[in-house]
Amino acid sequence: VYQVFESVAKKYDVMNDSMTLGIHRVWKDILIHKMNPSPGTLLLDVAGGTGDIAFRFINYVRSVREQQLQRKLKHHQNLSWQEIFESYQEDKSNSLGDSQVVVCDINREMLKVGKQKAQHLGYSEGLSWVLGNAEELPFDDDKFDVYTIAFGIRNVTRIDLALQEAYRVLKPGGRFLCLEFSRVSNPVISRLYDLYSFQVIPVLGEVIAGDWKSYQYLVESIRQFPPQEELKAMIEDAGFFKVDYENLNFGIVAIHSGFKL
């Protein structure tokens, strides 16, 4: 698995767009809106090497902070221009409201691609990158408000260990969110999806990334991954409460959610 992602790292974003026709961007947006982070949130994004979730999180929190600032200034109509300016500058200098996102990935190449993207897109504040294994996270207990893993958990050798680690590093009241390819229930759509997955995706992998084998593996790993109800039970077994899932696009992907109480 490590070598698969090492070999596809540089073309990972292009392939994601090609394989999902760009819909993966919408799925990730939905994940962030479901999270609804407020300023001050500490997020751990596991297997998030390319930064997609981290950058969306930063954008979302910045937008919330901006709205808070607008409301604050509206409530102080009698402030002088100087006071408004100083208040705005003070809030702008802390545009994330102490929020932070830690991106943790087992693959050095994926982290390298993510860091380059962050530099290119101008993300630096409130963002850090850590090399680490989902099954043995290099963080203290009860540290994070939210744990996310998007399209990463199916590549973990021991899913049960990864879930236990997610539970361990979350604070009481913390939230677990997992976005992953799942099981399509509609038989017609399932058949079409299988045809596309096995006949088209490996070909795209060969054409775009020069790597048929890695994308054949990715397709097979999706089929071997536990269906929605099974994963839900595994998340509950790890100790999470209020566990549920939301199917997107007929269950091609699902967002699983749970809380550490």
C-alpha positions as CSV (number, residue, x, y, z in Angstrom):
1,V,0.0,0.0,0.0
2,Y,2.8,2.4,0.9
3,Q,4.4,1.9,-2.5
4,V,1.1,2.4,-4.3
5,F,0.7,5.9,-2.8
6,E,4.4,6.7,-3.2
7,S,4.0,6.0,-6.9
8,V,0.8,7.9,-7.4
9,A,1.5,10.9,-5.1
10,K,2.5,13.4,-7.8
11,K,-0.6,12.6,-9.9
12,Y,-3.0,12.0,-7.0
13,D,-5.1,15.2,-7.4
14,V,-5.3,14.9,-11.2
15,M,-6.4,11.2,-10.9
16,N,-9.0,12.1,-8.2
17,D,-10.5,14.6,-10.6
18,S,-10.4,12.2,-13.5
19,M,-11.8,9.1,-11.6
20,T,-14.7,11.0,-9.9
21,L,-15.3,13.6,-12.6
22,G,-14.4,16.2,-10.0
23,I,-17.2,15.0,-7.6
24,H,-14.7,14.2,-4.9
25,R,-14.4,18.0,-4.3
26,V,-18.1,18.2,-3.6
27,W,-17.9,15.2,-1.2
28,K,-15.1,16.8,0.7
29,D,-17.1,20.1,0.9
30,I,-20.0,18.2,2.4
31,L,-17.7,16.6,5.0
32,I,-16.5,20.0,6.1
33,H,-20.1,21.4,6.3
34,K,-21.1,18.4,8.3
35,M,-18.2,19.1,10.7
36,N,-19.2,22.8,10.9
37,P,-16.0,23.8,12.7
38,S,-15.9,26.9,14.8
39,P,-12.9,29.1,15.5
40,G,-10.7,27.4,18.0
41,T,-11.3,23.9,16.7
42,L,-8.3,21.6,16.8
43,L,-8.5,19.1,13.9
44,L,-6.5,16.0,13.2
45,D,-6.7,14.9,9.5
46,V,-5.3,11.4,9.1
47,A,-4.1,10.1,5.7
48,G,-4.7,13.7,4.5
49,G,-1.3,14.1,2.8
50,T,-2.4,16.3,-0.1
51,G,-4.1,18.8,2.2
52,D,-7.6,18.7,0.6
53,I,-9.4,18.5,3.9
54,A,-7.0,20.8,5.8
55,F,-7.3,23.6,3.2
56,R,-11.1,23.4,3.2
57,F,-11.1,23.5,7.0
58,I,-8.9,26.6,7.1
59,N,-11.2,28.3,4.4
60,Y,-14.3,27.4,6.4
61,V,-13.0,28.7,9.7
62,R,-11.7,31.9,8.1
63,S,-15.2,32.5,6.6
64,V,-16.8,31.9,10.0
65,R,-14.4,34.4,11.6
66,E,-15.1,36.9,8.9
67,Q,-18.8,36.7,9.6
68,Q,-18.2,37.0,13.3
69,L,-16.2,40.2,12.7
70,Q,-18.8,41.7,10.5
71,R,-21.5,41.1,13.1
72,K,-19.3,42.5,15.9
73,L,-18.7,45.7,13.9
74,K,-22.4,46.0,13.1
75,H,-23.2,45.9,16.8
76,H,-20.8,48.8,17.4
77,Q,-22.3,51.5,15.2
78,N,-21.0,54.3,17.5
79,L,-17.3,53.3,17.2
80,S,-14.9,55.8,15.6
81,W,-13.2,54.9,12.4
82,Q,-9.9,54.4,14.2
83,E,-11.5,52.0,16.7
84,I,-13.1,50.0,13.8
85,F,-9.8,49.9,12.0
86,E,-7.9,48.7,15.1
87,S,-10.5,46.1,15.9
88,Y,-10.5,44.8,12.3
89,Q,-6.7,44.6,12.2
90,E,-6.6,42.8,15.5
91,D,-9.1,40.2,14.4
92,K,-7.6,39.8,10.9
93,S,-4.2,39.0,12.4
94,N,-5.8,35.9,14.0
95,S,-8.0,34.9,11.1
96,L,-8.4,31.3,12.4
97,G,-9.3,32.2,16.0
98,D,-6.6,29.8,17.3
99,S,-7.9,26.9,15.1
100,Q,-5.3,24.4,14.0
101,V,-5.2,21.5,11.7
102,V,-2.6,18.7,11.9
103,V,-2.2,16.6,8.8
104,C,-0.9,13.2,9.6
105,D,0.1,10.7,6.8
106,I,2.2,7.6,6.8
107,N,3.6,8.5,3.3
108,R,6.4,11.0,3.0
109,E,5.8,11.6,-0.7
110,M,2.1,12.5,-0.1
111,L,3.1,14.9,2.7
112,K,5.7,16.4,0.3
113,V,3.0,17.0,-2.3
114,G,0.7,18.5,0.3
115,K,3.4,20.9,1.6
116,Q,4.1,22.1,-1.9
117,K,0.4,22.7,-2.5
118,A,0.1,24.6,0.8
119,Q,3.1,26.8,-0.2
120,H,1.7,27.4,-3.7
121,L,-1.8,28.3,-2.4
122,G,-0.5,30.4,0.5
123,Y,-1.6,28.3,3.5
124,S,0.8,28.5,6.4
125,E,-1.1,29.7,9.5
126,G,-2.6,27.0,11.7
127,L,-1.3,24.1,9.7
128,S,1.3,21.4,10.5
129,W,2.4,18.2,8.8
130,V,3.3,15.0,10.7
131,L,4.6,11.7,9.5
132,G,2.7,9.0,11.3
133,N,0.8,5.8,11.2
134,A,-3.0,5.7,11.7
135,E,-2.7,2.5,13.7
136,E,-0.2,4.1,16.1
137,L,-0.7,7.9,16.2
138,P,2.2,10.0,17.5
139,F,-0.1,12.2,19.7
140,D,-1.2,12.4,23.3
141,D,-4.6,11.2,24.6
142,D,-7.6,13.5,24.6
143,K,-5.9,16.1,22.3
144,F,-8.2,16.9,19.3
145,D,-11.7,18.2,18.9
146,V,-12.2,16.5,15.5
147,Y,-10.6,13.6,13.8
148,T,-11.1,13.2,10.0
149,I,-10.0,10.5,7.6
150,A,-11.0,10.9,3.9
151,F,-10.5,8.0,1.5
152,G,-7.8,6.6,3.8
153,I,-9.3,4.1,6.2
154,R,-9.7,1.4,3.6
155,N,-5.9,1.4,3.1
156,V,-5.2,0.8,6.8
157,T,-4.1,-2.8,7.5
158,R,-6.0,-3.0,10.9
159,I,-9.1,-0.8,10.7
160,D,-10.0,-1.7,14.3
161,L,-6.6,-0.3,15.6
162,A,-7.0,2.9,13.6
163,L,-10.5,3.4,15.1
164,Q,-9.2,2.8,18.6
165,E,-6.4,5.4,18.0
166,A,-9.0,7.9,16.7
167,Y,-10.9,7.4,19.9
168,R,-7.8,7.7,22.0
169,V,-6.6,11.1,20.6
170,L,-10.0,12.7,20.6
171,K,-11.1,14.9,23.6
172,P,-14.3,13.8,25.4
173,G,-17.1,15.4,23.3
174,G,-14.8,15.1,20.2
175,R,-16.1,14.0,16.8
176,F,-14.9,11.3,14.4
177,L,-15.7,11.8,10.7
178,C,-14.8,9.3,8.0
179,L,-15.4,9.9,4.3
180,E,-14.9,6.6,2.3
181,F,-16.0,4.7,-0.8
182,S,-18.8,2.4,0.2
183,R,-21.5,0.0,-1.0
184,V,-24.0,0.9,-3.7
185,S,-27.4,-0.6,-2.9
186,N,-29.2,0.1,-6.3
187,P,-28.4,-3.0,-8.5
188,V,-28.5,-1.0,-11.8
189,I,-26.2,1.7,-10.5
190,S,-24.0,-0.9,-8.9
191,R,-23.5,-2.7,-12.2
192,L,-22.6,0.5,-14.0
193,Y,-20.3,1.6,-11.2
194,D,-18.5,-1.8,-11.4
195,L,-18.1,-1.5,-15.1
196,Y,-16.6,2.0,-14.8
197,S,-14.4,1.0,-11.9
198,F,-12.8,-2.1,-13.4
199,Q,-12.8,-1.1,-17.1
200,V,-12.1,2.7,-17.0
201,I,-10.2,3.6,-13.8
202,P,-7.1,1.4,-14.4
203,V,-7.0,2.7,-18.0
204,L,-7.1,6.3,-16.6
205,G,-4.3,5.3,-14.2
206,E,-2.2,4.1,-17.1
207,V,-2.8,7.2,-19.3
208,I,-2.5,9.9,-16.6
209,A,-0.1,8.4,-14.1
210,G,1.6,5.7,-16.1
211,D,0.5,3.3,-13.4
212,W,-2.2,0.6,-14.2
213,K,-1.4,-1.6,-11.2
214,S,-1.8,1.0,-8.5
215,Y,-5.2,2.0,-9.7
216,Q,-6.3,-1.6,-10.2
217,Y,-5.4,-2.1,-6.5
218,L,-7.4,1.0,-5.5
219,V,-10.5,-0.3,-7.3
220,E,-10.1,-3.7,-5.6
221,S,-9.6,-2.2,-2.2
222,I,-12.9,-0.3,-2.5
223,R,-14.7,-3.6,-3.2
224,Q,-13.1,-5.4,-0.2
225,F,-14.0,-2.6,2.2
226,P,-16.7,-3.3,4.8
227,P,-20.2,-2.0,3.8
228,Q,-21.9,0.8,5.7
229,E,-23.6,-1.2,8.5
230,E,-20.4,-3.2,9.1
231,L,-18.2,-0.2,9.4
232,K,-20.8,1.5,11.7
233,A,-20.6,-1.5,14.0
234,M,-16.8,-1.3,14.0
235,I,-16.9,2.4,14.9
236,E,-19.3,1.6,17.8
237,D,-17.0,-1.3,19.0
238,A,-14.2,1.3,19.2
239,G,-16.2,3.1,21.8
240,F,-18.0,5.9,19.8
241,F,-21.6,7.0,20.5
242,K,-24.3,8.4,18.3
243,V,-22.7,6.7,15.3
244,D,-24.5,7.2,12.0
245,Y,-23.7,7.5,8.3
246,E,-24.9,9.4,5.3
247,N,-24.8,7.9,1.8
248,L,-23.8,10.2,-1.0
249,N,-24.5,9.4,-4.7
250,F,-26.4,6.2,-4.0
251,G,-23.8,5.0,-1.5
252,I,-20.8,5.3,-3.9
253,V,-19.3,7.1,-0.8
254,A,-20.6,7.5,2.7
255,I,-19.7,9.9,5.6
256,H,-19.6,8.1,9.0
257,S,-19.8,10.1,12.1
258,G,-19.4,9.3,15.8
259,F,-18.7,11.0,19.1
260,K,-16.4,10.3,22.1
261,L,-18.5,10.9,25.2
